[in-house]
Amino acid sequence: MFFTDLDRTIIFSHRFVTNKEDPFLVPVEVKEGREISYMRLSSYMLLKILRCDSLFVPVTARKYDEIMRISFVKEKFV
């Protein structure tokens, strides 16, 4: 099992990303048609590999609807 916090741990909101055009950033959360959270490409790829062999458990204070906006969470649980 892999437990991790989401916000400001593995994903970062648009407020903390200085260059949204960075080719090494992956948008992972969209709200009302706007990209609002990003993840480093290397971290995103490692998380995809990790999820093949273990259970990913997001630890967060977010509501269910907010968690389900995150692409890599939604891919696994929807």
PDB file of N, CA, C and O in Angstrom:
ATOM      1  N   MET A   1       0.835  -1.179   0.000  1.00  0.00           N
ATOM      2  CA  MET A   1       0.000   0.000   0.000  1.00  0.00           C
ATOM      3  C   MET A   1       0.876   1.237   0.000  1.00  0.00           C
ATOM      4  O   MET A   1       1.952   1.267   0.597  1.00  0.00           O
ATOM      5  N   PHE A   2       0.383   2.259  -0.690  1.00  0.00           N
ATOM      6  CA  PHE A   2       1.091   3.533  -0.738  1.00  0.00           C
ATOM      7  C   PHE A   2       0.130   4.624  -0.293  1.00  0.00           C
ATOM      8  O   PHE A   2      -0.850   4.914  -0.978  1.00  0.00           O
ATOM      9  N   PHE A   3       0.411   5.226   0.853  1.00  0.00           N
ATOM     10  CA  PHE A   3      -0.399   6.306   1.396  1.00  0.00           C
ATOM     11  C   PHE A   3       0.345   7.622   1.170  1.00  0.00           C
ATOM     12  O   PHE A   3       1.550   7.698   1.413  1.00  0.00           O
ATOM     13  N   THR A   4      -0.351   8.645   0.711  1.00  0.00           N
ATOM     14  CA  THR A   4       0.275   9.958   0.576  1.00  0.00           C
ATOM     15  C   THR A   4      -0.763  11.066   0.631  1.00  0.00           C
ATOM     16  O   THR A   4      -1.914  10.890   0.233  1.00  0.00           O
ATOM     17  N   ASP A   5      -0.330  12.193   1.128  1.00  0.00           N
ATOM     18  CA  ASP A   5      -1.126  13.397   1.035  1.00  0.00           C
ATOM     19  C   ASP A   5      -1.108  13.826  -0.429  1.00  0.00           C
ATOM     20  O   ASP A   5      -0.238  13.398  -1.189  1.00  0.00           O
ATOM     21  N   LEU A   6      -2.041  14.651  -0.823  1.00  0.00           N
ATOM     22  CA  LEU A   6      -2.098  15.118  -2.200  1.00  0.00           C
ATOM     23  C   LEU A   6      -1.554  16.546  -2.333  1.00  0.00           C
ATOM     24  O   LEU A   6      -0.495  16.767  -2.920  1.00  0.00           O
ATOM     25  N   ASP A   7      -2.283  17.489  -1.788  1.00  0.00           N
ATOM     26  CA  ASP A   7      -1.976  18.900  -1.990  1.00  0.00           C
ATOM     27  C   ASP A   7      -0.647  19.315  -1.368  1.00  0.00           C
ATOM     28  O   ASP A   7      -0.382  19.109  -0.184  1.00  0.00           O
ATOM     29  N   ARG A   8       0.184  19.919  -2.243  1.00  0.00           N
ATOM     30  CA  ARG A   8       1.503  20.416  -1.872  1.00  0.00           C
ATOM     31  C   ARG A   8       2.439  19.309  -1.405  1.00  0.00           C
ATOM     32  O   ARG A   8       3.449  19.568  -0.750  1.00  0.00           O
ATOM     33  N   THR A   9       2.092  18.079  -1.749  1.00  0.00           N
ATOM     34  CA  THR A   9       2.979  16.943  -1.497  1.00  0.00           C
ATOM     35  C   THR A   9       3.323  16.289  -2.829  1.00  0.00           C
ATOM     36  O   THR A   9       4.493  16.226  -3.205  1.00  0.00           O
ATOM     37  N   ILE A  10       2.310  15.800  -3.549  1.00  0.00           N
ATOM     38  CA  ILE A  10       2.578  15.242  -4.888  1.00  0.00           C
ATOM     39  C   ILE A  10       1.898  16.049  -5.986  1.00  0.00           C
ATOM     40  O   ILE A  10       2.277  15.934  -7.152  1.00  0.00           O
ATOM     41  N   ILE A  11       0.903  16.861  -5.641  1.00  0.00           N
ATOM     42  CA  ILE A  11       0.306  17.767  -6.626  1.00  0.00           C
ATOM     43  C   ILE A  11       0.373  19.189  -6.087  1.00  0.00           C
ATOM     44  O   ILE A  11       0.398  19.418  -4.878  1.00  0.00           O
ATOM     45  N   PHE A  12       0.400  20.136  -7.020  1.00  0.00           N
ATOM     46  CA  PHE A  12       0.544  21.541  -6.650  1.00  0.00           C
ATOM     47  C   PHE A  12      -0.476  22.377  -7.409  1.00  0.00           C
ATOM     48  O   PHE A  12      -0.655  22.212  -8.616  1.00  0.00           O
ATOM     49  N   SER A  13      -1.135  23.265  -6.698  1.00  0.00           N
ATOM     50  CA  SER A  13      -2.149  24.105  -7.336  1.00  0.00           C
ATOM     51  C   SER A  13      -1.477  25.160  -8.209  1.00  0.00           C
ATOM     52  O   SER A  13      -0.274  25.401  -8.112  1.00  0.00           O
ATOM     53  N   HIS A  14      -2.276  25.769  -9.049  1.00  0.00           N
ATOM     54  CA  HIS A  14      -1.777  26.795  -9.961  1.00  0.00           C
ATOM     55  C   HIS A  14      -1.096  27.935  -9.209  1.00  0.00           C
ATOM     56  O   HIS A  14      -0.241  28.614  -9.777  1.00  0.00           O
ATOM     57  N   ARG A  15      -1.454  28.160  -7.953  1.00  0.00           N
ATOM     58  CA  ARG A  15      -0.828  29.224  -7.155  1.00  0.00           C
ATOM     59  C   ARG A  15       0.638  28.949  -6.860  1.00  0.00           C
ATOM     60  O   ARG A  15       1.405  29.882  -6.626  1.00  0.00           O
ATOM     61  N   PHE A  16       1.037  27.685  -6.866  1.00  0.00           N
ATOM     62  CA  PHE A  16       2.405  27.318  -6.529  1.00  0.00           C
ATOM     63  C   PHE A  16       3.236  26.931  -7.755  1.00  0.00           C
ATOM     64  O   PHE A  16       4.396  26.544  -7.619  1.00  0.00           O
ATOM     65  N   VAL A  17       2.653  27.034  -8.938  1.00  0.00           N
ATOM     66  CA  VAL A  17       3.365  26.704 -10.170  1.00  0.00           C
ATOM     67  C   VAL A  17       3.679  28.011 -10.889  1.00  0.00           C
ATOM     68  O   VAL A  17       2.771  28.749 -11.270  1.00  0.00           O
ATOM     69  N   THR A  18       4.956  28.292 -11.072  1.00  0.00           N
ATOM     70  CA  THR A  18       5.345  29.561 -11.687  1.00  0.00           C
ATOM     71  C   THR A  18       5.309  29.514 -13.211  1.00  0.00           C
ATOM     72  O   THR A  18       5.054  30.534 -13.851  1.00  0.00           O
ATOM     73  N   ASN A  19       5.559  28.353 -13.797  1.00  0.00           N
ATOM     74  CA  ASN A  19       5.579  28.237 -15.261  1.00  0.00           C
ATOM     75  C   ASN A  19       4.689  27.082 -15.692  1.00  0.00           C
ATOM     76  O   ASN A  19       5.130  25.934 -15.739  1.00  0.00           O
ATOM     77  N   LYS A  20       3.453  27.384 -16.003  1.00  0.00           N
ATOM     78  CA  LYS A  20       2.502  26.340 -16.401  1.00  0.00           C
ATOM     79  C   LYS A  20       2.829  25.759 -17.774  1.00  0.00           C
ATOM     80  O   LYS A  20       2.260  24.737 -18.160  1.00  0.00           O
ATOM     81  N   GLU A  21       3.726  26.388 -18.507  1.00  0.00           N
ATOM     82  CA  GLU A  21       4.152  25.893 -19.818  1.00  0.00           C
ATOM     83  C   GLU A  21       5.349  24.948 -19.715  1.00  0.00           C
ATOM     84  O   GLU A  21       5.841  24.463 -20.733  1.00  0.00           O
ATOM     85  N   ASP A  22       5.813  24.685 -18.514  1.00  0.00           N
ATOM     86  CA  ASP A  22       6.934  23.779 -18.279  1.00  0.00           C
ATOM     87  C   ASP A  22       6.599  22.412 -18.874  1.00  0.00           C
ATOM     88  O   ASP A  22       5.585  21.823 -18.499  1.00  0.00           O
ATOM     89  N   PRO A  23       7.420  21.889 -19.790  1.00  0.00           N
ATOM     90  CA  PRO A  23       7.118  20.590 -20.410  1.00  0.00           C
ATOM     91  C   PRO A  23       7.202  19.421 -19.438  1.00  0.00           C
ATOM     92  O   PRO A  23       6.781  18.312 -19.766  1.00  0.00           O
ATOM     93  N   PHE A  24       7.740  19.657 -18.247  1.00  0.00           N
ATOM     94  CA  PHE A  24       7.861  18.589 -17.260  1.00  0.00           C
ATOM     95  C   PHE A  24       6.746  18.630 -16.224  1.00  0.00           C
ATOM     96  O   PHE A  24       6.835  17.975 -15.186  1.00  0.00           O
ATOM     97  N   LEU A  25       5.692  19.402 -16.504  1.00  0.00           N
ATOM     98  CA  LEU A  25       4.510  19.443 -15.649  1.00  0.00           C
ATOM     99  C   LEU A  25       3.345  18.776 -16.354  1.00  0.00           C
ATOM    100  O   LEU A  25       3.174  18.923 -17.564  1.00  0.00           O
ATOM    101  N   VAL A  26       2.550  18.049 -15.601  1.00  0.00           N
ATOM    102  CA  VAL A  26       1.368  17.377 -16.127  1.00  0.00           C
ATOM    103  C   VAL A  26       0.156  17.946 -15.385  1.00  0.00           C
ATOM    104  O   VAL A  26       0.115  17.910 -14.155  1.00  0.00           O
ATOM    105  N   PRO A  27      -0.833  18.471 -16.121  1.00  0.00           N
ATOM    106  CA  PRO A  27      -2.052  18.895 -15.431  1.00  0.00           C
ATOM    107  C   PRO A  27      -2.803  17.660 -14.947  1.00  0.00           C
ATOM    108  O   PRO A  27      -3.030  16.730 -15.721  1.00  0.00           O
ATOM    109  N   VAL A  28      -3.188  17.646 -13.679  1.00  0.00           N
ATOM    110  CA  VAL A  28      -3.860  16.463 -13.123  1.00  0.00           C
ATOM    111  C   VAL A  28      -5.237  16.767 -12.546  1.00  0.00           C
ATOM    112  O   VAL A  28      -5.960  15.856 -12.143  1.00  0.00           O
ATOM    113  N   GLU A  29      -5.599  18.044 -12.507  1.00  0.00           N
ATOM    114  CA  GLU A  29      -6.912  18.378 -11.966  1.00  0.00           C
ATOM    115  C   GLU A  29      -7.507  19.533 -12.761  1.00  0.00           C
ATOM    116  O   GLU A  29      -6.862  20.555 -12.992  1.00  0.00           O
ATOM    117  N   VAL A  30      -8.765  19.337 -13.173  1.00  0.00           N
ATOM    118  CA  VAL A  30      -9.486  20.346 -13.942  1.00  0.00           C
ATOM    119  C   VAL A  30     -10.785  20.654 -13.218  1.00  0.00           C
ATOM    120  O   VAL A  30     -11.499  19.751 -12.780  1.00  0.00           O
ATOM    121  N   LYS A  31     -11.079  21.933 -13.098  1.00  0.00           N
ATOM    122  CA  LYS A  31     -12.327  22.378 -12.478  1.00  0.00           C
ATOM    123  C   LYS A  31     -12.932  23.438 -13.367  1.00  0.00           C
ATOM    124  O   LYS A  31     -12.283  24.428 -13.705  1.00  0.00           O
ATOM    125  N   GLU A  32     -14.177  23.226 -13.743  1.00  0.00           N
ATOM    126  CA  GLU A  32     -14.909  24.161 -14.597  1.00  0.00           C
ATOM    127  C   GLU A  32     -14.119  24.511 -15.857  1.00  0.00           C
ATOM    128  O   GLU A  32     -14.100  25.660 -16.299  1.00  0.00           O
ATOM    129  N   GLY A  33     -13.468  23.495 -16.424  1.00  0.00           N
ATOM    130  CA  GLY A  33     -12.723  23.672 -17.668  1.00  0.00           C
ATOM    131  C   GLY A  33     -11.339  24.283 -17.517  1.00  0.00           C
ATOM    132  O   GLY A  33     -10.652  24.488 -18.518  1.00  0.00           O
ATOM    133  N   ARG A  34     -10.909  24.580 -16.292  1.00  0.00           N
ATOM    134  CA  ARG A  34      -9.588  25.169 -16.051  1.00  0.00           C
ATOM    135  C   ARG A  34      -8.685  24.163 -15.364  1.00  0.00           C
ATOM    136  O   ARG A  34      -9.118  23.439 -14.468  1.00  0.00           O
ATOM    137  N   GLU A  35      -7.429  24.119 -15.786  1.00  0.00           N
ATOM    138  CA  GLU A  35      -6.436  23.295 -15.107  1.00  0.00           C
ATOM    139  C   GLU A  35      -6.089  23.989 -13.793  1.00  0.00           C
ATOM    140  O   GLU A  35      -5.698  25.157 -13.788  1.00  0.00           O
ATOM    141  N   ILE A  36      -6.232  23.267 -12.678  1.00  0.00           N
ATOM    142  CA  ILE A  36      -5.982  23.917 -11.391  1.00  0.00           C
ATOM    143  C   ILE A  36      -4.893  23.234 -10.561  1.00  0.00           C
ATOM    144  O   ILE A  36      -4.422  23.813  -9.582  1.00  0.00           O
ATOM    145  N   SER A  37      -4.483  22.018 -10.928  1.00  0.00           N
ATOM    146  CA  SER A  37      -3.407  21.346 -10.199  1.00  0.00           C
ATOM    147  C   SER A  37      -2.506  20.609 -11.172  1.00  0.00           C
ATOM    148  O   SER A  37      -2.939  20.129 -12.220  1.00  0.00           O
ATOM    149  N   TYR A  38      -1.234  20.534 -10.791  1.00  0.00           N
ATOM    150  CA  TYR A  38      -0.210  19.965 -11.652  1.00  0.00           C
ATOM    151  C   TYR A  38       0.676  19.015 -10.853  1.00  0.00           C
ATOM    152  O   TYR A  38       0.693  19.028  -9.623  1.00  0.00           O
ATOM    153  N   MET A  39       1.413  18.190 -11.601  1.00  0.00           N
ATOM    154  CA  MET A  39       2.333  17.238 -11.000  1.00  0.00           C
ATOM    155  C   MET A  39       3.570  17.171 -11.896  1.00  0.00           C
ATOM    156  O   MET A  39       3.466  17.313 -13.114  1.00  0.00           O
ATOM    157  N   ARG A  40       4.729  16.957 -11.297  1.00  0.00           N
ATOM    158  CA  ARG A  40       5.939  16.774 -12.105  1.00  0.00           C
ATOM    159  C   ARG A  40       5.769  15.506 -12.943  1.00  0.00           C
ATOM    160  O   ARG A  40       5.247  14.504 -12.453  1.00  0.00           O
ATOM    161  N   LEU A  41       6.200  15.546 -14.184  1.00  0.00           N
ATOM    162  CA  LEU A  41       6.080  14.399 -15.084  1.00  0.00           C
ATOM    163  C   LEU A  41       6.778  13.173 -14.509  1.00  0.00           C
ATOM    164  O   LEU A  41       6.238  12.070 -14.579  1.00  0.00           O
ATOM    165  N   SER A  42       7.956  13.344 -13.947  1.00  0.00           N
ATOM    166  CA  SER A  42       8.684  12.193 -13.382  1.00  0.00           C
ATOM    167  C   SER A  42       7.900  11.563 -12.229  1.00  0.00           C
ATOM    168  O   SER A  42       7.837  10.338 -12.119  1.00  0.00           O
ATOM    169  N   SER A  43       7.307  12.387 -11.378  1.00  0.00           N
ATOM    170  CA  SER A  43       6.503  11.859 -10.262  1.00  0.00           C
ATOM    171  C   SER A  43       5.254  11.163 -10.781  1.00  0.00           C
ATOM    172  O   SER A  43       4.854  10.122 -10.261  1.00  0.00           O
ATOM    173  N   TYR A  44       4.649  11.733 -11.794  1.00  0.00           N
ATOM    174  CA  TYR A  44       3.448  11.154 -12.393  1.00  0.00           C
ATOM    175  C   TYR A  44       3.744   9.757 -12.951  1.00  0.00           C
ATOM    176  O   TYR A  44       2.979   8.818 -12.730  1.00  0.00           O
ATOM    177  N   MET A  45       4.847   9.631 -13.668  1.00  0.00           N
ATOM    178  CA  MET A  45       5.222   8.339 -14.252  1.00  0.00           C
ATOM    179  C   MET A  45       5.553   7.321 -13.155  1.00  0.00           C
ATOM    180  O   MET A  45       5.153   6.161 -13.252  1.00  0.00           O
ATOM    181  N   LEU A  46       6.267   7.736 -12.132  1.00  0.00           N
ATOM    182  CA  LEU A  46       6.581   6.830 -11.023  1.00  0.00           C
ATOM    183  C   LEU A  46       5.323   6.373 -10.296  1.00  0.00           C
ATOM    184  O   LEU A  46       5.214   5.212  -9.903  1.00  0.00           O
ATOM    185  N   LEU A  47       4.382   7.283 -10.119  1.00  0.00           N
ATOM    186  CA  LEU A  47       3.129   6.915  -9.460  1.00  0.00           C
ATOM    187  C   LEU A  47       2.354   5.902 -10.296  1.00  0.00           C
ATOM    188  O   LEU A  47       1.771   4.969  -9.744  1.00  0.00           O
ATOM    189  N   LYS A  48       2.338   6.069 -11.611  1.00  0.00           N
ATOM    190  CA  LYS A  48       1.658   5.099 -12.479  1.00  0.00           C
ATOM    191  C   LYS A  48       2.291   3.711 -12.341  1.00  0.00           C
ATOM    192  O   LYS A  48       1.579   2.708 -12.289  1.00  0.00           O
ATOM    193  N   ILE A  49       3.606   3.650 -12.283  1.00  0.00           N
ATOM    194  CA  ILE A  49       4.300   2.372 -12.111  1.00  0.00           C
ATOM    195  C   ILE A  49       3.973   1.775 -10.742  1.00  0.00           C
ATOM    196  O   ILE A  49       3.655   0.590 -10.637  1.00  0.00           O
ATOM    197  N   LEU A  50       4.049   2.580  -9.722  1.00  0.00           N
ATOM    198  CA  LEU A  50       3.760   2.130  -8.359  1.00  0.00           C
ATOM    199  C   LEU A  50       2.354   1.564  -8.249  1.00  0.00           C
ATOM    200  O   LEU A  50       2.138   0.561  -7.569  1.00  0.00           O
ATOM    201  N   ARG A  51       1.403   2.198  -8.910  1.00  0.00           N
ATOM    202  CA  ARG A  51       0.011   1.771  -8.809  1.00  0.00           C
ATOM    203  C   ARG A  51      -0.248   0.434  -9.501  1.00  0.00           C
ATOM    204  O   ARG A  51      -1.282  -0.192  -9.266  1.00  0.00           O
ATOM    205  N   CYS A  52       0.662   0.000 -10.337  1.00  0.00           N
ATOM    206  CA  CYS A  52       0.505  -1.318 -10.968  1.00  0.00           C
ATOM    207  C   CYS A  52       0.695  -2.443  -9.955  1.00  0.00           C
ATOM    208  O   CYS A  52       0.119  -3.522 -10.095  1.00  0.00           O
ATOM    209  N   ASP A  53       1.506  -2.179  -8.940  1.00  0.00           N
ATOM    210  CA  ASP A  53       1.865  -3.222  -7.993  1.00  0.00           C
ATOM    211  C   ASP A  53       1.343  -3.014  -6.580  1.00  0.00           C
ATOM    212  O   ASP A  53       1.499  -3.889  -5.727  1.00  0.00           O
ATOM    213  N   SER A  54       0.723  -1.868  -6.321  1.00  0.00           N
ATOM    214  CA  SER A  54       0.271  -1.625  -4.953  1.00  0.00           C
ATOM    215  C   SER A  54      -1.014  -0.796  -4.955  1.00  0.00           C
ATOM    216  O   SER A  54      -1.404  -0.215  -5.967  1.00  0.00           O
ATOM    217  N   LEU A  55      -1.634  -0.763  -3.827  1.00  0.00           N
ATOM    218  CA  LEU A  55      -2.854   0.016  -3.645  1.00  0.00           C
ATOM    219  C   LEU A  55      -2.479   1.448  -3.305  1.00  0.00           C
ATOM    220  O   LEU A  55      -1.705   1.681  -2.376  1.00  0.00           O
ATOM    221  N   PHE A  56      -3.014   2.404  -4.038  1.00  0.00           N
ATOM    222  CA  PHE A  56      -2.764   3.822  -3.793  1.00  0.00           C
ATOM    223  C   PHE A  56      -3.894   4.367  -2.924  1.00  0.00           C
ATOM    224  O   PHE A  56      -5.069   4.239  -3.266  1.00  0.00           O
ATOM    225  N   VAL A  57      -3.526   4.977  -1.795  1.00  0.00           N
ATOM    226  CA  VAL A  57      -4.521   5.528  -0.869  1.00  0.00           C
ATOM    227  C   VAL A  57      -4.236   7.010  -0.676  1.00  0.00           C
ATOM    228  O   VAL A  57      -3.270   7.370  -0.004  1.00  0.00           O
ATOM    229  N   PRO A  58      -5.071   7.883  -1.259  1.00  0.00           N
ATOM    230  CA  PRO A  58      -4.868   9.311  -1.033  1.00  0.00           C
ATOM    231  C   PRO A  58      -5.320   9.688   0.374  1.00  0.00           C
ATOM    232  O   PRO A  58      -6.425   9.347   0.797  1.00  0.00           O
ATOM    233  N   VAL A  59      -4.457  10.391   1.086  1.00  0.00           N
ATOM    234  CA  VAL A  59      -4.765  10.846   2.440  1.00  0.00           C
ATOM    235  C   VAL A  59      -4.941  12.357   2.339  1.00  0.00           C
ATOM    236  O   VAL A  59      -3.991  13.087   2.058  1.00  0.00           O
ATOM    237  N   THR A  60      -6.170  12.815   2.573  1.00  0.00           N
ATOM    238  CA  THR A  60      -6.457  14.221   2.322  1.00  0.00           C
ATOM    239  C   THR A  60      -7.675  14.680   3.103  1.00  0.00           C
ATOM    240  O   THR A  60      -8.485  13.875   3.562  1.00  0.00           O
ATOM    241  N   ALA A  61      -7.781  15.974   3.239  1.00  0.00           N
ATOM    242  CA  ALA A  61      -8.967  16.565   3.859  1.00  0.00           C
ATOM    243  C   ALA A  61      -9.987  16.966   2.795  1.00  0.00           C
ATOM    244  O   ALA A  61     -11.024  17.549   3.113  1.00  0.00           O
ATOM    245  N   ARG A  62      -9.696  16.655   1.541  1.00  0.00           N
ATOM    246  CA  ARG A  62     -10.618  16.985   0.450  1.00  0.00           C
ATOM    247  C   ARG A  62     -11.905  16.173   0.557  1.00  0.00           C
ATOM    248  O   ARG A  62     -11.930  15.071   1.104  1.00  0.00           O
ATOM    249  N   LYS A  63     -12.964  16.753   0.018  1.00  0.00           N
ATOM    250  CA  LYS A  63     -14.236  16.031  -0.106  1.00  0.00           C
ATOM    251  C   LYS A  63     -14.119  15.051  -1.271  1.00  0.00           C
ATOM    252  O   LYS A  63     -13.254  15.199  -2.135  1.00  0.00           O
ATOM    253  N   TYR A  64     -14.987  14.060  -1.286  1.00  0.00           N
ATOM    254  CA  TYR A  64     -14.963  13.027  -2.334  1.00  0.00           C
ATOM    255  C   TYR A  64     -14.998  13.651  -3.736  1.00  0.00           C
ATOM    256  O   TYR A  64     -14.213  13.268  -4.604  1.00  0.00           O
ATOM    257  N   ASP A  65     -15.897  14.601  -3.955  1.00  0.00           N
ATOM    258  CA  ASP A  65     -16.009  15.240  -5.276  1.00  0.00           C
ATOM    259  C   ASP A  65     -14.707  15.931  -5.685  1.00  0.00           C
ATOM    260  O   ASP A  65     -14.342  15.928  -6.860  1.00  0.00           O
ATOM    261  N   GLU A  66     -14.021  16.512  -4.727  1.00  0.00           N
ATOM    262  CA  GLU A  66     -12.757  17.183  -5.015  1.00  0.00           C
ATOM    263  C   GLU A  66     -11.661  16.175  -5.351  1.00  0.00           C
ATOM    264  O   GLU A  66     -10.841  16.415  -6.237  1.00  0.00           O
ATOM    265  N   ILE A  67     -11.651  15.063  -4.650  1.00  0.00           N
ATOM    266  CA  ILE A  67     -10.672  14.012  -4.938  1.00  0.00           C
ATOM    267  C   ILE A  67     -10.896  13.455  -6.348  1.00  0.00           C
ATOM    268  O   ILE A  67      -9.940  13.172  -7.070  1.00  0.00           O
ATOM    269  N   MET A  68     -12.138  13.304  -6.724  1.00  0.00           N
ATOM    270  CA  MET A  68     -12.453  12.689  -8.015  1.00  0.00           C
ATOM    271  C   MET A  68     -12.171  13.603  -9.208  1.00  0.00           C
ATOM    272  O   MET A  68     -12.300  13.168 -10.352  1.00  0.00           O
ATOM    273  N   ARG A  69     -11.794  14.843  -8.971  1.00  0.00           N
ATOM    274  CA  ARG A  69     -11.359  15.722 -10.069  1.00  0.00           C
ATOM    275  C   ARG A  69      -9.927  15.419 -10.483  1.00  0.00           C
ATOM    276  O   ARG A  69      -9.492  15.842 -11.554  1.00  0.00           O
ATOM    277  N   ILE A  70      -9.195  14.700  -9.658  1.00  0.00           N
ATOM    278  CA  ILE A  70      -7.787  14.416  -9.931  1.00  0.00           C
ATOM    279  C   ILE A  70      -7.712  13.206 -10.858  1.00  0.00           C
ATOM    280  O   ILE A  70      -8.193  12.122 -10.529  1.00  0.00           O
ATOM    281  N   SER A  71      -7.105  13.410 -12.010  1.00  0.00           N
ATOM    282  CA  SER A  71      -7.137  12.402 -13.073  1.00  0.00           C
ATOM    283  C   SER A  71      -6.610  11.046 -12.644  1.00  0.00           C
ATOM    284  O   SER A  71      -7.251  10.034 -12.928  1.00  0.00           O
ATOM    285  N   PHE A  72      -5.472  10.981 -11.974  1.00  0.00           N
ATOM    286  CA  PHE A  72      -4.903   9.673 -11.643  1.00  0.00           C
ATOM    287  C   PHE A  72      -5.678   8.959 -10.545  1.00  0.00           C
ATOM    288  O   PHE A  72      -5.567   7.740 -10.420  1.00  0.00           O
ATOM    289  N   VAL A  73      -6.449   9.670  -9.756  1.00  0.00           N
ATOM    290  CA  VAL A  73      -7.330   9.033  -8.778  1.00  0.00           C
ATOM    291  C   VAL A  73      -8.561   8.497  -9.495  1.00  0.00           C
ATOM    292  O   VAL A  73      -8.972   7.356  -9.287  1.00  0.00           O
ATOM    293  N   LYS A  74      -9.134   9.332 -10.334  1.00  0.00           N
ATOM    294  CA  LYS A  74     -10.349   8.969 -11.055  1.00  0.00           C
ATOM    295  C   LYS A  74     -10.114   7.758 -11.968  1.00  0.00           C
ATOM    296  O   LYS A  74     -10.988   6.898 -12.080  1.00  0.00           O
ATOM    297  N   GLU A  75      -8.979   7.681 -12.605  1.00  0.00           N
ATOM    298  CA  GLU A  75      -8.660   6.569 -13.504  1.00  0.00           C
ATOM    299  C   GLU A  75      -8.792   5.221 -12.795  1.00  0.00           C
ATOM    300  O   GLU A  75      -9.256   4.245 -13.384  1.00  0.00           O
ATOM    301  N   LYS A  76      -8.389   5.176 -11.555  1.00  0.00           N
ATOM    302  CA  LYS A  76      -8.366   3.911 -10.831  1.00  0.00           C
ATOM    303  C   LYS A  76      -9.696   3.574 -10.164  1.00  0.00           C
ATOM    304  O   LYS A  76     -10.073   2.404 -10.096  1.00  0.00           O
ATOM    305  N   PHE A  77     -10.404   4.578  -9.674  1.00  0.00           N
ATOM    306  CA  PHE A  77     -11.536   4.317  -8.825  1.00  0.00           C
ATOM    307  C   PHE A  77     -12.900   4.517  -9.466  1.00  0.00           C
ATOM    308  O   PHE A  77     -13.914   4.219  -8.835  1.00  0.00           O
ATOM    309  N   VAL A  78     -12.961   5.010 -10.695  1.00  0.00           N
ATOM    310  CA  VAL A  78     -14.260   5.201 -11.353  1.00  0.00           C
ATOM    311  C   VAL A  78     -14.530   4.020 -12.245  1.00  0.00           C
ATOM    312  O   VAL A  78     -15.570   3.965 -12.901  1.00  0.00           O
TER     313      VAL A  78
END
